Amino acid sequence: MPYAVRNSIILAVLILLIGGGGAAYIYFYQAPRIDELQAERDRIQQQLGDADDLFDRLVQVQERVEILNAAWRQRPKTLATEESASNTNIYLNEILAQSPELDLNVFTQEQVQQNGCGYTRYHLAGQGSFESFARLVQFLEFGPRLMKLRNFDVREVHSVDDEHGRITHTVQFDIDVLAYYSEQLPFADSLDTPSVASTVFPPISYDPFRSLVIPEIPPNTFDLPNVENSTLLAIMKGRAFISDQKNQLVMLSEGDEVYLGYVSKIMPERRQVLFMLNKGGIIERYILTLRLENQYLGTKRKN
């Protein structure tokens, strides 16, 4: 066989082999792969949806992000990036400026760190009126700084004010306060945080720690008539004359103050005067009755 014919045959066989291999590759491998990719493309397009719909959803998400950022910038609580006793004392002094009747002592106990965040525990001990104490609790729990109260111990205390002749009611308290802080960057922004002076809470008038009955009776500092040691001398419409504990003649009208109470009602037809007395929270009705042997106006009772 001539050399040229042989080479032509070999070349033709090689071309047939290469062409058959390429056709087999396309038919048996690439065609199924193309179908798989087409199916995957259809699935992704179905998941993503329409481009216009995606753009509308993007706009909605951006608006939501702006709303959340605005709410974050105007958050009512401030989380300090670092905690120090001096800064906390300044903050507590600002609170005490709103509660001038409160005596407060602050003790630093421990600092706890937790993955870039943490808190410092302070112990607060003091005494004052319940209204001032309630205001302190409101500022600590709901004020500008993030603080939480733990371990309350509150008790009512009453004492006699000899100067004014009144019983003073106060509360003594011991509280643990956790002052939180975080070193994370998002908490460094404290814009638009309200100050202590601008924070307002509704007043609390009811004192749940005040005893309804107290053991002490205030002294008679102002020398008011002690009707339990007095004698009714004369009575007329709207007026009554008594001899008090010092044998002094005293004229009384309805509503006049006496020791521990006031004149409730003058009853000439019964020859009696009704008094309402508050004895440490126990309200008593006390009646003075005019006796015939006492009807001498201007005459002092003898011991």
C-alpha positions as semicolon CSV with decimal commas, in nm:
position;residue;x (nm);y (nm);z (nm)
1;M;0,000;0,000;0,000
2;P;0,140;0,332;-0,091
3;Y;0,263;0,547;0,195
4;A;0,024;0,836;0,114
5;V;-0,283;0,611;0,114
6;R;-0,179;0,454;0,443
7;N;-0,137;0,791;0,610
8;S;-0,472;0,906;0,476
9;I;-0,642;0,601;0,623
10;I;-0,474;0,654;0,959
11;L;-0,573;1,022;0,958
12;A;-0,932;0,933;0,871
13;V;-0,948;0,679;1,153
14;L;-0,810;0,934;1,399
15;I;-1,063;1,191;1,283
16;L;-1,344;0,938;1,324
17;L;-1,221;0,845;1,671
18;I;-1,190;1,208;1,782
19;G;-1,525;1,300;1,630
20;G;-1,695;0,997;1,787
21;G;-1,539;1,072;2,124
22;G;-1,646;1,436;2,105
23;A;-1,999;1,339;2,005
24;A;-2,017;1,086;2,285
25;Y;-1,888;1,345;2,536
26;I;-2,143;1,599;2,423
27;Y;-2,430;1,355;2,414
28;F;-2,362;1,150;2,726
29;Y;-2,203;1,416;2,958
30;Q;-2,256;1,771;2,850
31;A;-2,622;1,740;2,749
32;P;-2,736;1,608;3,092
33;R;-2,513;1,867;3,261
34;I;-2,670;2,143;3,055
35;D;-3,015;2,021;3,158
36;E;-2,910;2,022;3,525
37;L;-2,771;2,375;3,501
38;Q;-3,085;2,492;3,323
39;A;-3,302;2,339;3,595
40;E;-3,086;2,500;3,866
41;R;-3,108;2,836;3,690
42;D;-3,487;2,805;3,673
43;R;-3,501;2,715;4,042
44;I;-3,285;3,014;4,142
45;Q;-3,491;3,249;3,930
46;Q;-3,805;3,113;4,093
47;Q;-3,657;3,169;4,438
48;L;-3,537;3,520;4,361
49;G;-3,852;3,622;4,184
50;D;-3,898;3,926;3,973
51;A;-3,623;4,192;3,970
52;D;-3,874;4,472;4,033
53;D;-4,013;4,283;4,329
54;L;-3,661;4,238;4,466
55;F;-3,595;4,611;4,433
56;D;-3,920;4,693;4,620
57;R;-3,822;4,455;4,896
58;L;-3,478;4,616;4,914
59;V;-3,635;4,960;4,954
60;Q;-3,859;4,830;5,234
61;V;-3,563;4,676;5,416
62;Q;-3,366;5,000;5,387
63;E;-3,658;5,197;5,531
64;R;-3,685;4,950;5,818
65;V;-3,313;4,986;5,887
66;E;-3,348;5,365;5,900
67;I;-3,637;5,336;6,146
68;L;-3,438;5,101;6,369
69;N;-3,133;5,328;6,356
70;A;-3,345;5,630;6,450
71;A;-3,498;5,436;6,740
72;W;-3,153;5,329;6,852
73;R;-3,022;5,686;6,845
74;Q;-3,317;5,798;7,057
75;R;-3,309;5,508;7,302
76;P;-3,402;5,606;7,659
77;K;-3,121;5,406;7,819
78;T;-2,747;5,469;7,807
79;L;-2,505;5,179;7,843
80;A;-2,171;5,324;7,948
81;T;-1,861;5,211;7,759
82;E;-1,673;5,194;8,088
83;E;-1,776;5,190;8,451
84;S;-1,608;5,390;8,726
85;A;-1,713;5,468;9,079
86;S;-1,658;5,841;9,027
87;N;-1,896;5,857;8,728
88;T;-2,158;5,657;8,915
89;N;-2,129;5,888;9,217
90;I;-2,184;6,187;8,990
91;Y;-2,494;6,019;8,847
92;L;-2,624;5,939;9,197
93;N;-2,565;6,298;9,307
94;E;-2,779;6,415;9,014
95;I;-3,054;6,184;9,138
96;L;-3,015;6,309;9,495
97;A;-3,061;6,663;9,366
98;Q;-3,415;6,551;9,278
99;S;-3,456;6,391;9,623
100;P;-3,312;6,640;9,873
101;E;-3,467;6,469;10,179
102;L;-3,263;6,151;10,132
103;D;-2,942;6,053;10,312
104;L;-2,743;5,806;10,102
105;N;-2,418;5,613;10,143
106;V;-2,264;5,427;9,847
107;F;-2,023;5,132;9,874
108;T;-1,848;4,965;9,578
109;Q;-1,853;4,585;9,609
110;E;-1,740;4,404;9,293
111;Q;-1,693;4,428;8,916
112;V;-1,796;4,144;8,685
113;Q;-1,680;4,123;8,320
114;Q;-1,853;3,908;8,056
115;N;-1,719;3,908;7,696
116;G;-1,682;4,284;7,649
117;C;-1,976;4,361;7,876
118;G;-2,016;4,361;8,249
119;Y;-2,146;4,538;8,556
120;T;-2,029;4,688;8,882
121;R;-2,221;4,608;9,198
122;Y;-2,282;4,893;9,441
123;H;-2,445;4,877;9,782
124;L;-2,672;5,170;9,871
125;A;-2,772;5,236;10,232
126;G;-2,973;5,534;10,348
127;Q;-3,276;5,684;10,513
128;G;-3,538;5,939;10,417
129;S;-3,902;5,995;10,342
130;F;-4,079;5,726;10,143
131;E;-4,150;5,971;9,861
132;S;-3,778;6,048;9,821
133;F;-3,691;5,679;9,843
134;A;-3,951;5,593;9,576
135;R;-3,808;5,866;9,352
136;L;-3,460;5,717;9,394
137;V;-3,591;5,373;9,292
138;Q;-3,765;5,519;8,987
139;F;-3,449;5,693;8,865
140;L;-3,231;5,388;8,923
141;E;-3,468;5,144;8,753
142;F;-3,615;5,363;8,479
143;G;-3,368;5,652;8,449
144;P;-3,127;5,728;8,163
145;R;-2,855;5,482;8,269
146;L;-2,897;5,106;8,246
147;M;-2,908;4,993;8,609
148;K;-3,090;4,714;8,787
149;L;-3,182;4,681;9,153
150;R;-3,121;4,367;9,356
151;N;-3,171;4,255;9,718
152;F;-3,414;4,509;9,864
153;D;-3,428;4,554;10,241
154;V;-3,670;4,836;10,333
155;R;-3,815;4,907;10,675
156;E;-4,025;5,182;10,828
157;V;-3,884;5,401;11,105
158;H;-4,069;5,661;11,310
159;S;-3,938;5,909;11,563
160;V;-4,082;6,191;11,771
161;D;-3,995;6,545;11,666
162;D;-3,990;6,726;12,003
163;E;-3,945;7,065;11,838
164;H;-4,267;7,048;11,637
165;G;-4,454;6,793;11,843
166;R;-4,501;6,556;11,551
167;I;-4,409;6,198;11,471
168;T;-4,175;6,172;11,173
169;H;-4,208;5,868;10,945
170;T;-3,910;5,761;10,733
171;V;-3,778;5,446;10,570
172;Q;-3,437;5,286;10,602
173;F;-3,313;5,082;10,309
174;D;-3,029;4,866;10,185
175;I;-3,014;4,799;9,809
176;D;-2,770;4,637;9,569
177;V;-2,743;4,821;9,235
178;L;-2,591;4,669;8,920
179;A;-2,445;4,938;8,691
180;Y;-2,400;4,785;8,345
181;Y;-2,140;4,882;8,084
182;S;-2,015;4,755;7,747
183;E;-1,696;4,812;7,549
184;Q;-1,869;4,729;7,220
185;L;-1,876;5,012;6,964
186;P;-2,257;5,031;6,906
187;F;-2,303;5,140;7,268
188;A;-2,057;5,430;7,236
189;D;-2,326;5,641;7,069
190;S;-2,523;5,814;7,344
191;L;-2,683;6,091;7,139
192;D;-3,023;6,228;7,241
193;T;-3,012;6,057;7,581
194;P;-3,230;6,248;7,833
195;S;-3,067;6,390;8,142
196;V;-3,170;6,313;8,498
197;A;-3,316;6,662;8,547
198;S;-3,540;6,625;8,241
199;T;-3,670;6,281;8,344
200;V;-4,014;6,302;8,505
201;F;-4,203;6,029;8,691
202;P;-4,555;6,036;8,837
203;P;-4,555;6,111;9,211
204;I;-4,613;5,833;9,463
205;S;-4,833;5,943;9,752
206;Y;-4,913;5,611;9,919
207;D;-4,657;5,485;10,168
208;P;-4,696;5,107;10,211
209;F;-4,426;5,096;10,480
210;R;-4,598;5,340;10,713
211;S;-4,756;5,170;11,009
212;L;-5,122;5,245;11,069
213;V;-5,065;5,217;11,444
214;I;-4,751;5,352;11,613
215;P;-4,633;5,304;11,971
216;E;-4,516;5,663;12,026
217;I;-4,748;5,954;12,104
218;P;-4,612;6,299;12,014
219;P;-4,553;6,535;12,308
220;N;-4,779;6,831;12,370
221;T;-4,517;7,077;12,249
222;F;-4,760;7,365;12,183
223;D;-4,946;7,328;12,517
224;L;-5,274;7,246;12,347
225;P;-5,570;7,162;12,570
226;N;-5,555;6,802;12,684
227;V;-5,925;6,724;12,694
228;E;-5,871;6,399;12,885
229;N;-5,741;6,611;13,175
230;S;-5,990;6,897;13,132
231;T;-6,331;6,988;13,271
232;L;-6,625;7,130;13,076
233;L;-6,740;7,449;13,253
234;A;-6,997;7,600;13,018
235;I;-7,155;7,530;12,682
236;M;-7,363;7,730;12,437
237;K;-7,440;7,721;12,067
238;G;-7,107;7,699;11,881
239;R;-6,898;7,766;12,194
240;A;-6,766;7,565;12,487
241;F;-6,553;7,668;12,784
242;I;-6,319;7,421;12,951
243;S;-6,063;7,423;13,225
244;D;-5,757;7,256;13,075
245;Q;-5,480;7,050;13,234
246;K;-5,320;7,372;13,368
247;N;-5,648;7,499;13,519
248;Q;-5,667;7,769;13,255
249;L;-5,996;7,878;13,102
250;V;-6,008;7,795;12,727
251;M;-6,284;7,871;12,478
252;L;-6,333;7,616;12,201
253;S;-6,528;7,613;11,874
254;E;-6,598;7,328;11,639
255;G;-6,284;7,241;11,444
256;D;-6,043;7,389;11,699
257;E;-5,727;7,187;11,757
258;V;-5,667;7,014;12,085
259;Y;-5,392;6,780;12,194
260;L;-5,403;6,471;11,965
261;G;-5,716;6,585;11,784
262;Y;-5,984;6,845;11,735
263;V;-6,332;6,953;11,845
264;S;-6,576;6,748;11,639
265;K;-6,916;6,870;11,762
266;I;-7,061;7,095;12,032
267;M;-7,403;6,973;12,155
268;P;-7,567;7,221;12,398
269;E;-7,889;7,020;12,411
270;R;-7,694;6,725;12,553
271;R;-7,452;6,942;12,752
272;Q;-7,167;6,758;12,577
273;V;-6,866;6,829;12,353
274;L;-6,739;6,558;12,120
275;F;-6,366;6,534;12,040
276;M;-6,188;6,313;11,785
277;L;-5,845;6,202;11,907
278;N;-5,574;6,020;11,711
279;K;-5,368;5,806;11,946
280;G;-5,093;5,665;11,731
281;G;-5,325;5,572;11,447
282;I;-5,617;5,465;11,667
283;I;-5,905;5,712;11,636
284;E;-6,101;5,762;11,956
285;R;-6,419;5,956;12,033
286;Y;-6,392;6,144;12,361
287;I;-6,684;6,329;12,521
288;L;-6,679;6,599;12,787
289;T;-7,010;6,637;12,973
290;L;-7,116;6,948;13,162
291;R;-7,196;6,874;13,525
292;L;-7,402;7,107;13,740
293;E;-7,128;7,157;13,997
294;N;-6,894;7,284;13,724
295;Q;-7,113;7,567;13,594
296;Y;-6,907;7,856;13,724
297;L;-6,757;8,059;13,447
298;G;-6,434;8,231;13,538
299;T;-6,367;8,000;13,828
300;K;-6,062;7,780;13,797
301;R;-6,074;7,422;13,897
302;K;-5,871;7,336;14,205
303;N;-5,640;7,041;14,227
